[in-house]
Amino acid sequence: MMENKRSNVSRRKFLTVSGATVGTLALAGCTQNNQSSNSGGNDTNGGGDGNSGGADSTATDQPLSGTIDIAGSSTVFPLATAFAEIFQKDHSKVNINVQSTGSGGGFANFFCPGETDFNNASRPIKPEEKKQCADNGVEPVELQVATDALTVVVNNENDWATELTVEQLKEIWSADSPPTTWSDVNADWPDEEIELYGPSDASGTYDYFIEAVIGEDGPGHRQDYSATEQDRTIIQGVEGSKYAIGYLGFAYYSENKDSVTAVAIDNGNGPVKPSLETAKSGEYKPLSRPLFTYPAKSSLAEEHVAAFARFWVENTTNREVVAQDVGYVPLDESQKQAQMKTLENAIEDAQ
């Protein structure tokens, strides 16, 4: 199966020992209350979704047991890890291994070859990935689990590029005659070399940035930058240089707001800073994006895998975990129901 699996590991401070306990107990309380009342409804003011009782909906006479392997997006990683840890509190015989490999790396190296049960992705699966999966008898089931605000960050001492147009972003990151100094972008800016940090080409964040900013038919993403699948490295690189710029998922920025500065993006209607509110409202264009997980339909034939998938989808409206603890926009009730219908149809086919 996967090498270097990481279980019970998170990039978010709420999943440190003390924080994990608070987050787990908060959601556990929601699920236990739901078990006793079996009531529906969605608490939109925080706390949790009143219908978030994944443990109750999957209860059987025998305890659930087995292993679940998850790879893929570094952006979705903290969300997957959060719900994996919470789920395992109620189902101690289920072992969930979560690995951050990048969306594309997860599809190509783990999920499509049949080595994992889920692949997380910060962009939709590509046609070539669907073909690779099909060639190996793997049928992915697409489930949206949250919305992200892809965030451009600069050093805290940067006082010239705290607002950028989409065209300026494209110019900075494009492979077509890319600027080497800030003054190449704007003559009034420092004549100092731009240091660039970003995700590798195995990342869905990289793919989405090309689609949203550079254009899929454009010249492509410049390659003379520090590429990594470790978002903390992007934060550290930008924090360490006055002339650096980078981009990554909002959850990483929200955890490091004192270390770097988020850039307001002007898509033609004035600069808008990334936030959960601007991503949800659609104001933060073009860098707000859906986040996904893809269970393999064959894996859903196993009850413990189906149970975890239901638990995750049922909690996509849970503001306490998705928004407050992890840093993404939760689904609304109608979105959740649509994802649940997709999942239940897949489980029925698999079982």
C-alpha positions as CSV (number, residue, x, y, z in Angstrom):
1,M,0.0,0.0,0.0
2,M,1.3,3.5,0.5
3,E,4.8,4.2,1.9
4,N,5.3,6.9,4.5
5,K,1.7,7.0,5.5
6,R,0.7,9.7,7.9
7,S,-2.0,9.1,10.4
8,N,-3.2,11.5,13.1
9,V,-1.0,14.3,11.7
10,S,-2.2,17.8,10.8
11,R,-1.0,21.1,9.6
12,R,-3.6,23.0,11.6
13,K,-3.1,24.0,15.3
14,F,-6.5,22.7,16.2
15,L,-5.2,19.2,15.6
16,T,-2.4,19.6,18.2
17,V,-3.1,17.5,21.2
18,S,-5.1,20.0,23.1
19,G,-6.9,21.5,20.1
20,A,-7.8,18.1,18.7
21,T,-9.5,17.2,21.9
22,V,-11.6,20.4,21.8
23,G,-12.6,19.9,18.2
24,T,-13.3,16.2,18.6
25,L,-15.5,16.7,21.7
26,A,-17.4,19.5,20.0
27,L,-18.3,17.4,17.0
28,A,-18.8,14.3,19.1
29,G,-21.4,16.2,21.1
30,C,-23.2,17.0,17.9
31,T,-23.3,13.4,16.8
32,Q,-24.3,12.1,20.1
33,N,-27.2,14.6,20.4
34,N,-28.3,13.6,16.9
35,Q,-28.2,9.9,17.9
36,S,-30.6,10.6,20.8
37,S,-32.9,13.0,19.0
38,N,-32.5,11.8,15.4
39,S,-33.4,15.3,14.4
40,G,-32.3,17.1,11.2
41,G,-31.6,20.7,10.4
42,N,-28.5,22.8,10.0
43,D,-27.0,25.1,12.6
44,T,-25.7,28.0,10.4
45,N,-24.4,30.0,13.3
46,G,-21.4,27.8,14.1
47,G,-21.1,24.8,16.3
48,G,-22.1,22.1,14.0
49,D,-24.7,20.8,11.6
50,G,-27.6,19.3,13.5
51,N,-27.6,16.5,11.0
52,S,-23.9,15.7,11.3
53,G,-24.3,12.4,13.1
54,G,-22.2,10.3,10.8
55,A,-21.5,7.7,13.5
56,D,-25.3,7.2,14.0
57,S,-26.1,6.9,10.4
58,T,-23.6,4.1,10.0
59,A,-24.1,2.2,13.2
60,T,-24.1,-1.6,12.9
61,D,-24.4,-4.5,15.4
62,Q,-20.7,-5.0,15.0
63,P,-18.0,-2.3,15.5
64,L,-16.7,-1.0,12.2
65,S,-13.1,-2.1,11.5
66,G,-10.6,-1.9,8.7
67,T,-8.1,0.5,7.1
68,I,-8.8,3.5,4.9
69,D,-6.0,5.0,2.8
70,I,-6.3,8.5,1.5
71,A,-3.8,10.5,-0.6
72,G,-4.0,13.6,-2.8
73,S,-4.3,17.4,-2.3
74,S,-2.2,19.2,0.3
75,T,-5.0,21.8,0.4
76,V,-7.7,19.2,1.4
77,F,-5.3,17.4,3.7
78,P,-6.2,19.3,6.9
79,L,-9.9,18.8,6.3
80,A,-9.5,15.1,5.7
81,T,-7.2,14.8,8.7
82,A,-9.7,16.6,10.9
83,F,-12.6,14.4,10.1
84,A,-10.4,11.2,10.1
85,E,-9.4,11.9,13.7
86,I,-12.9,12.7,14.8
87,F,-14.4,9.6,13.1
88,Q,-11.7,7.4,14.7
89,K,-12.8,8.6,18.2
90,D,-16.1,6.8,17.6
91,H,-14.7,4.0,15.6
92,S,-11.4,3.0,17.2
93,K,-11.0,-0.1,15.1
94,V,-10.9,1.9,11.9
95,N,-7.4,3.1,10.9
96,I,-7.4,6.0,8.6
97,N,-4.0,7.0,6.9
98,V,-3.9,10.4,5.3
99,Q,-1.0,11.4,3.0
100,S,-0.4,14.8,1.3
101,T,0.9,14.1,-2.2
102,G,-0.7,16.8,-4.3
103,S,-3.9,16.2,-6.3
104,G,-2.1,15.0,-9.5
105,G,0.5,12.9,-7.6
106,G,-2.3,11.2,-5.6
107,F,-4.3,10.3,-8.7
108,A,-1.3,9.1,-10.8
109,N,0.7,7.3,-8.1
110,F,-1.9,6.0,-5.6
111,F,-5.5,6.3,-6.4
112,C,-5.8,5.4,-10.1
113,P,-3.4,2.4,-9.6
114,G,-5.8,1.2,-7.0
115,E,-3.6,1.8,-4.0
116,T,-5.8,4.1,-2.0
117,D,-9.5,4.4,-1.2
118,F,-9.9,8.2,-1.6
119,N,-8.0,10.9,-3.4
120,N,-8.4,14.5,-2.3
121,A,-8.2,17.2,-5.0
122,S,-8.2,20.9,-5.2
123,R,-9.5,20.8,-8.8
124,P,-11.7,18.4,-10.7
125,I,-10.2,15.1,-12.0
126,K,-8.6,15.4,-15.4
127,P,-9.7,13.3,-18.5
128,E,-6.3,11.6,-18.6
129,E,-6.6,10.7,-14.9
130,K,-10.1,9.3,-15.5
131,K,-8.6,7.1,-18.3
132,Q,-5.8,5.9,-16.0
133,C,-8.3,5.0,-13.4
134,A,-10.6,3.3,-15.9
135,D,-7.7,1.3,-17.3
136,N,-7.1,0.0,-13.7
137,G,-10.8,-0.7,-13.0
138,V,-11.1,2.2,-10.6
139,E,-14.2,4.4,-10.8
140,P,-13.9,7.7,-8.9
141,V,-16.9,9.3,-7.3
142,E,-16.7,13.1,-7.3
143,L,-17.8,14.8,-4.0
144,Q,-17.4,18.5,-3.2
145,V,-16.4,19.0,0.4
146,A,-15.7,22.7,0.8
147,T,-14.8,25.9,-1.0
148,D,-11.3,27.5,-0.8
149,A,-9.9,31.0,-1.5
150,L,-6.5,30.5,-3.1
151,T,-4.3,33.1,-1.5
152,V,-1.4,35.1,-2.9
153,V,1.0,36.2,-0.2
154,V,3.9,38.7,0.1
155,N,6.3,39.6,2.8
156,N,5.0,41.9,5.6
157,E,7.6,44.5,4.6
158,N,6.2,44.7,1.1
159,D,4.3,47.9,0.8
160,W,4.0,48.1,-3.0
161,A,2.3,44.9,-4.1
162,T,-0.4,44.4,-1.5
163,E,-2.9,44.8,-4.3
164,L,-2.5,43.1,-7.7
165,T,-4.6,42.9,-10.8
166,V,-5.1,39.5,-12.4
167,E,-3.1,40.7,-15.3
168,Q,-0.2,41.6,-13.0
169,L,-0.4,38.1,-11.4
170,K,-0.4,36.6,-14.9
171,E,2.7,38.6,-15.9
172,I,4.6,37.7,-12.7
173,W,3.9,33.9,-13.0
174,S,3.7,33.4,-16.7
175,A,6.4,31.6,-18.6
176,D,6.2,34.2,-21.4
177,S,9.1,36.6,-20.8
178,P,8.6,36.7,-17.0
179,P,9.8,39.7,-15.1
180,T,12.9,39.3,-13.0
181,T,12.5,42.4,-10.8
182,W,9.6,44.1,-9.3
183,S,10.3,47.2,-11.4
184,D,9.8,45.0,-14.5
185,V,6.1,44.8,-13.4
186,N,5.8,48.4,-12.3
187,A,8.5,51.0,-12.8
188,D,7.6,52.6,-9.5
189,W,8.3,49.4,-7.6
190,P,11.8,48.3,-6.3
191,D,14.5,47.3,-8.7
192,E,14.9,44.1,-6.8
193,E,14.7,40.5,-7.9
194,I,11.4,38.8,-7.3
195,E,11.7,35.6,-5.3
196,L,8.9,33.2,-6.1
197,Y,7.4,30.3,-4.0
198,G,4.6,28.0,-4.9
199,P,3.2,24.5,-5.2
200,S,4.8,21.9,-7.5
201,D,3.2,20.8,-10.8
202,A,1.8,17.7,-8.9
203,S,-0.5,20.1,-7.0
204,G,-4.1,20.9,-7.9
205,T,-3.4,24.4,-6.6
206,Y,-0.8,24.8,-9.3
207,D,-3.3,23.5,-11.9
208,Y,-6.0,25.8,-10.7
209,F,-3.7,28.8,-10.7
210,I,-2.9,28.1,-14.4
211,E,-6.6,27.8,-15.2
212,A,-7.7,30.9,-13.3
213,V,-4.8,33.3,-13.9
214,I,-2.5,32.3,-16.7
215,G,-5.0,30.5,-18.9
216,E,-5.0,26.9,-20.0
217,D,-4.2,28.0,-23.6
218,G,-1.6,30.5,-22.4
219,P,2.2,30.2,-22.3
220,G,2.3,28.1,-19.1
221,H,3.6,28.6,-15.6
222,R,7.1,29.8,-15.2
223,Q,9.5,27.2,-13.8
224,D,12.2,29.4,-12.2
225,Y,10.6,29.4,-8.8
226,S,10.9,27.4,-5.5
227,A,8.3,24.6,-6.0
228,T,7.2,22.5,-3.1
229,E,4.3,20.3,-1.9
230,Q,4.9,21.6,1.7
231,D,2.8,24.8,2.1
232,R,4.7,25.7,5.3
233,T,7.8,26.0,3.1
234,I,6.0,28.6,1.0
235,I,5.0,30.6,4.1
236,Q,8.6,30.4,5.4
237,G,10.1,31.5,2.1
238,V,7.9,34.5,1.7
239,E,8.3,35.4,5.4
240,G,12.0,35.3,5.0
241,S,12.4,37.7,2.1
242,K,11.1,41.2,1.6
243,Y,11.0,40.7,-2.1
244,A,9.2,37.3,-2.2
245,I,5.7,36.3,-3.4
246,G,3.9,33.0,-3.3
247,Y,0.5,31.4,-3.5
248,L,-1.3,28.6,-1.5
249,G,-4.6,27.5,0.0
250,F,-6.4,29.9,2.3
251,A,-6.2,27.5,5.3
252,Y,-2.4,27.9,5.4
253,Y,-2.6,31.6,5.2
254,S,-5.2,31.8,7.9
255,E,-2.9,29.9,10.2
256,N,0.0,32.3,9.5
257,K,-1.7,35.7,9.2
258,D,1.0,37.4,11.3
259,S,3.8,35.9,9.2
260,V,2.8,37.1,5.7
261,T,0.4,39.5,4.0
262,A,-2.5,38.4,1.8
263,V,-2.7,40.3,-1.5
264,A,-6.0,41.8,-2.5
265,I,-6.9,40.7,-6.1
266,D,-8.5,43.1,-8.6
267,N,-10.5,41.2,-11.2
268,G,-11.8,44.4,-12.8
269,N,-14.1,45.6,-10.0
270,G,-11.6,46.7,-7.5
271,P,-9.2,44.8,-5.1
272,V,-10.8,42.1,-2.9
273,K,-8.9,40.4,-0.1
274,P,-9.3,36.6,0.4
275,S,-11.7,35.6,3.2
276,L,-14.3,33.0,3.9
277,E,-16.9,35.7,3.3
278,T,-15.6,36.9,-0.1
279,A,-15.1,33.3,-1.3
280,K,-18.6,32.4,-0.3
281,S,-20.2,35.5,-1.9
282,G,-18.3,35.1,-5.1
283,E,-16.6,38.5,-4.8
284,Y,-13.1,36.9,-4.6
285,K,-12.6,36.1,-8.3
286,P,-11.1,34.3,-9.9
287,L,-9.3,32.5,-7.1
288,S,-12.2,31.0,-5.1
289,R,-12.5,27.3,-6.0
290,P,-14.3,24.1,-5.0
291,L,-12.4,21.3,-3.1
292,F,-13.1,17.6,-3.6
293,T,-12.6,14.2,-2.4
294,Y,-12.9,11.1,-4.7
295,P,-13.7,7.8,-3.1
296,A,-13.3,4.7,-5.3
297,K,-16.7,3.2,-5.9
298,S,-15.3,-0.3,-5.3
299,S,-14.0,0.8,-1.9
300,L,-17.5,2.0,-0.9
301,A,-18.5,-1.7,-1.0
302,E,-16.7,-1.9,2.4
303,E,-18.9,-0.7,5.2
304,H,-16.2,1.1,7.1
305,V,-15.2,3.1,4.0
306,A,-18.9,3.9,3.2
307,A,-19.4,5.0,6.8
308,F,-16.5,7.4,6.7
309,A,-17.6,8.8,3.4
310,R,-21.1,9.4,4.7
311,F,-19.6,11.0,7.9
312,W,-17.5,13.4,5.9
313,V,-20.3,14.5,3.5
314,E,-22.8,14.8,6.4
315,N,-20.4,17.2,8.1
316,T,-19.6,19.4,5.0
317,T,-22.0,22.0,6.5
318,N,-20.3,21.9,9.9
319,R,-19.0,25.5,10.4
320,E,-17.1,24.7,13.6
321,V,-14.8,22.2,11.9
322,V,-14.8,23.3,8.2
323,A,-14.7,27.1,8.7
324,Q,-13.5,27.8,12.3
325,D,-11.0,25.0,12.8
326,V,-9.7,24.3,9.3
327,G,-10.4,27.6,7.4
328,Y,-12.6,26.8,4.4
329,V,-16.2,27.7,3.4
330,P,-18.6,24.9,4.3
331,L,-21.3,23.7,1.9
332,D,-24.8,24.9,2.3
333,E,-27.6,22.4,3.0
334,S,-28.7,22.0,-0.7
335,Q,-25.1,21.4,-1.8
336,K,-24.7,18.8,1.0
337,Q,-27.8,17.0,0.0
338,A,-26.7,16.9,-3.7
339,Q,-23.3,15.4,-2.6
340,M,-25.1,12.9,-0.3
341,K,-27.3,11.8,-3.2
342,T,-24.3,11.2,-5.4
343,L,-22.6,9.2,-2.6
344,E,-25.6,7.1,-1.7
345,N,-26.2,6.2,-5.3
346,A,-22.5,5.1,-5.5
347,I,-22.8,3.1,-2.3
348,E,-25.9,1.3,-3.5
349,D,-24.2,0.4,-6.8
350,A,-21.1,-0.8,-5.0
351,Q,-22.9,-2.9,-2.4
